[in-house]
């Protein structure tokens, strides 16, 4: 673990209490109304909810960077859920949330990380939400997670999209207003595609998730046009450089 990653670990343990009433371990959710949080969460999870690419229902799911159990609480009909996070305080907070929701029989959080996680099992779905942006080099993390996807299973995660349009602006923004965790990185679509292909995954799909200001516009007002505009832009290859965040979905062949 390098110094920046160690600092990120400390940041999450030190700030875990701030997210007790937030749906997601992200600063834009802190202190916002329940309606705002629900709309923002819906906007961010659109590709999982409505993209027709992945279905969590009845699946055995493993999530890294699980925070305080957002995915398990949002999709309680998974067959089983194992969430792994390196923050002791977030894991304790999350397990209390799962217990209150009556999910402790099928869902659990444990302390650990993708690079050292020791499990001989494989899962229907392996994923991460909001984690990949904390690694300057995502390739070792993707490689470690990939081995846990069973044949016929799916692998997906979100990332901050590298964009020549915003690269300089983001560096300035993050210096003036540090993001959740204090430090964050972008990922290159080409690197992720090559890595997943080398690991034997097929049907690799990239889906833009956010374009500037649309998520907060939807969360603040409840207007549907930000979702409609995002969905339209997400289908356009010309708009790809404008995306600030994206998903990647991939499948492991049966043979």
C-alpha atoms as one frame of an Amber mdcrd trajectory, in Angstrom:
protein
   0.000   0.000   0.000   1.442   3.401  -0.941   1.188   6.557   1.180  -1.809
   7.939  -0.721  -3.772   4.702  -0.381  -2.912   4.561   3.324  -4.160   8.135
   3.712  -7.419   7.196   1.981  -7.887   4.281   4.398  -7.396   6.624   7.364
  -9.775   9.200   5.860 -12.633   6.698   5.700 -12.136   5.432   9.242 -11.915
   8.992  10.559 -15.024  10.174   8.676 -17.202   7.037   8.860 -19.552   8.579
  11.433 -20.470  11.366   8.998 -22.198   8.853   6.721 -24.454   7.244   9.325
 -27.521   8.953   7.838 -26.288   9.013   4.244 -27.364   6.370   1.752 -23.950
   6.368   0.102 -20.382   6.978   1.235 -20.095  10.160  -0.807 -19.984  13.723
   0.466 -22.824  14.983  -1.793 -25.199  12.721   0.178 -24.250  14.079   3.631
 -26.855  16.341   5.204 -29.261  16.086   2.265 -32.940  15.207   2.560 -34.055
  11.614   2.137 -35.770  12.525  -1.141 -32.588  14.133  -2.515 -30.542  11.072
  -1.556 -33.023   8.643  -3.096 -33.055  10.559  -6.386 -29.272  10.867  -6.492
 -28.859   7.172  -5.750 -31.394   6.300  -8.463 -29.541   8.454 -10.986 -26.194
   6.840 -10.182 -27.545   3.275 -10.262 -29.588   3.700 -13.443 -27.511   1.259
 -15.517 -27.967  -1.435 -12.863 -31.668  -0.705 -12.418 -32.722  -0.078 -15.997
 -29.847  -0.872 -18.318 -30.917  -4.476 -18.849 -27.287  -5.559 -18.517 -27.177
  -7.074 -15.038 -29.812  -8.525 -12.696 -28.887  -8.907  -9.027 -32.085 -10.738
  -8.050 -31.415 -14.224  -6.732 -27.651 -13.899  -7.306 -24.714 -14.525  -4.984
 -22.927 -11.180  -4.983 -19.485 -10.080  -3.804 -18.787  -6.361  -3.584 -15.485
  -4.632  -2.839 -15.367  -1.139  -1.403 -18.792  -1.903   0.030 -18.832   1.011
   2.466 -21.766   0.690   4.842 -23.824  -1.709   2.748 -25.486   0.512   0.134
 -25.864  -2.248  -2.464 -27.374  -4.796  -0.071 -29.909  -2.270   1.199 -30.831
  -1.091  -2.301 -31.237  -4.636  -3.700 -32.418  -6.791  -0.783 -33.564  -9.675
  -3.032 -30.058 -10.978  -3.734 -29.602 -14.652  -2.776 -26.580 -13.656  -0.699
 -24.363 -10.630  -0.347 -20.792 -10.342   0.916 -19.438  -6.822   1.166 -15.747
  -6.163   1.732 -14.352  -2.817   2.864 -11.043  -1.749   4.370 -12.626   0.642
   6.897 -13.305  -1.035  10.233 -15.680   1.744  11.253 -17.699   1.594   8.026
 -18.016  -2.192   8.298 -19.344  -1.897  11.858 -21.762   0.853  10.799 -22.913
  -1.172   7.803 -23.537  -4.364   9.740 -25.751  -2.401  12.129 -27.685  -1.049
   9.127 -28.085  -4.561   7.697 -29.325  -5.837  11.044 -31.926  -3.064  11.287
 -33.096  -3.945   7.778 -33.468  -7.626   8.699 -30.807  -8.732   6.199 -28.173
 -10.285   8.445 -29.168 -13.812   7.440 -28.273 -13.194   3.781 -25.975 -10.165
   3.853 -22.776  -9.407   5.732 -19.916  -6.924   5.661 -16.351  -7.807   6.502
 -13.067  -5.978   6.676 -10.573  -6.567   3.866  -9.554  -5.459   0.400  -9.522
  -6.816  -3.124  -5.783  -7.458  -3.290  -5.611  -9.648  -0.176  -9.122 -11.148
  -0.046  -8.768 -14.906   0.470 -11.783 -16.895  -0.685 -11.831 -20.110  -2.699
 -15.432 -19.575  -3.760 -16.595 -17.859  -6.912 -19.658 -15.651  -7.204 -22.426
 -14.975  -9.709 -21.561 -11.283  -9.623 -18.429  -9.478  -8.457 -18.590  -5.708
  -8.407 -17.489  -2.461  -6.841 -19.142   0.931  -6.552 -17.051   4.013  -5.902
 -13.818   2.135  -5.214 -11.797   2.027  -8.421 -11.121   5.767  -8.404  -8.819
   5.364  -5.389  -6.195   3.381  -7.281  -3.657   5.081  -9.507  -3.274   1.743
 -11.293  -6.548  -0.225 -11.417  -5.099  -3.221 -13.284  -3.943  -5.258 -10.219
  -7.283  -4.630  -8.508  -9.324  -5.643 -11.546  -7.155  -8.749 -11.949  -7.621
  -9.778  -8.311 -11.393  -9.294  -8.438 -11.769 -11.113 -11.763 -10.628 -14.469
 -10.377 -13.674 -14.516  -8.096 -16.229 -14.398 -10.932 -17.600 -17.845 -11.693
 -18.001 -19.105 -15.299 -21.143 -17.511 -16.691 -20.947 -14.774 -14.064 -20.708
 -11.015 -14.402 -18.224  -8.384 -13.341 -18.952  -4.676 -13.126 -17.640  -1.519
 -11.528 -17.810   2.229 -11.886 -14.911   4.616 -12.433 -14.042   8.240 -13.054
 -13.755   8.531 -16.791 -10.546   9.891 -18.287 -11.483  12.806 -20.506  -9.272
  15.253 -22.360 -12.130  17.744 -22.047 -12.030  17.823 -18.240  -8.549  16.638
 -17.241  -7.120  20.072 -16.408 -10.380  21.366 -14.909 -10.699  18.353 -12.617
  -7.186  18.748 -11.261  -8.016  22.315 -10.279 -11.401  21.337  -8.849  -9.941
  18.528  -6.725  -7.216  20.814  -5.389  -9.741  23.446  -4.340 -12.413  21.011
  -3.148 -10.993  17.558  -2.334 -13.339  14.669  -3.239 -14.678  12.000  -0.915
 -11.627  10.164   0.402  -9.354  13.136  -0.236  -7.596  11.708  -3.301  -9.012
  10.288  -6.508  -7.865   9.146  -9.946  -9.346   8.705 -13.396  -9.251   5.439
 -15.342  -8.597   4.947 -19.047 -11.250   3.030 -20.945  -8.656   1.458 -23.253
  -6.645   0.091 -20.301  -9.752  -1.399 -18.684 -10.930  -2.982 -21.957  -7.510
  -4.517 -22.629  -7.268  -5.850 -19.077 -10.718  -7.442 -19.117 -10.085  -8.955
 -22.545  -6.766 -10.400 -21.411  -8.519 -11.956 -18.407 -10.944 -13.758 -20.718
 -14.047 -11.614 -20.283 -16.448 -11.007 -23.144 -19.395  -8.722 -23.888 -17.484
  -5.799 -22.400 -19.736  -2.756 -22.272 -18.950   0.794 -21.208 -21.908   2.914
 -20.128 -21.423   6.613 -19.269 -23.087   7.413 -15.961 -22.649  11.125 -15.360
 -22.243  14.256 -17.396 -21.563  17.574 -15.655 -24.270  18.720 -13.218 -27.011
  16.340 -14.380 -27.104  14.122 -11.270 -27.474  17.003  -8.850 -30.077  18.702
 -11.060 -32.211  15.558 -10.925 -31.637  15.088  -7.191 -32.461  18.714  -6.371
 -35.640  19.101  -8.389 -36.872  15.633  -9.262 -37.142  16.708 -12.897 -36.839
  13.806 -15.338 -35.044  15.671 -18.125 -31.554  15.179 -16.585 -32.063  11.394
 -16.724 -33.439  11.569 -20.269 -30.539  13.764 -21.396 -27.964  11.521 -19.690
 -29.475   8.425 -21.307 -29.400  10.066 -24.725 -25.791  11.187 -24.287 -24.828
   7.732 -22.995 -25.869   6.216 -26.332 -23.730   8.621 -28.357 -20.073   7.828
 -29.048 -19.541  11.516 -29.848 -20.560  12.452 -26.290 -18.220   9.931 -24.658
 -15.433  12.480 -23.980 -17.958  14.563 -22.041 -18.705  11.803 -19.504 -17.192
  12.326 -16.060 -18.150   8.894 -14.664 -18.862   5.554 -16.307 -19.619   1.875
 -15.723 -17.983  -1.147 -17.263 -19.856  -4.474 -17.427 -18.327  -7.779 -18.573
 -19.156 -11.499 -18.604 -17.037 -14.541 -17.952 -17.827 -17.225 -20.584 -19.114
 -20.587 -19.432 -16.182 -22.250 -21.196
